[in-house]
């Protein structure tokens, strides 16, 4: 969800000033660009090449999420009883 919020904020910024005027010339070395300039230029490139829908879909692939997957997974996996798991699997198979 954070990526979508950032995207919408950036789109508003790009739309208000015209993305071409906000973007840095493509041939400029990225070393001289600020993080904000790189972000705006990158979003503009995605918007130009993929369109709004494609840009959103691309950015959603990189949503990092929160929490510690390994720790959370062990909390529930370590408590699994193999017999109970097999029973539940068989119940699900009989429903289909």
PyMOL commands that set and color helices and strands:
alter all, ss='L'
color gray80, all
select helices_A, chain A and resi 2-17+19-22+30-32+35-60+69-77+82-95
alter helices_A, ss='H'
color red, helices_A
deselect
rebuild
show_as cartoon
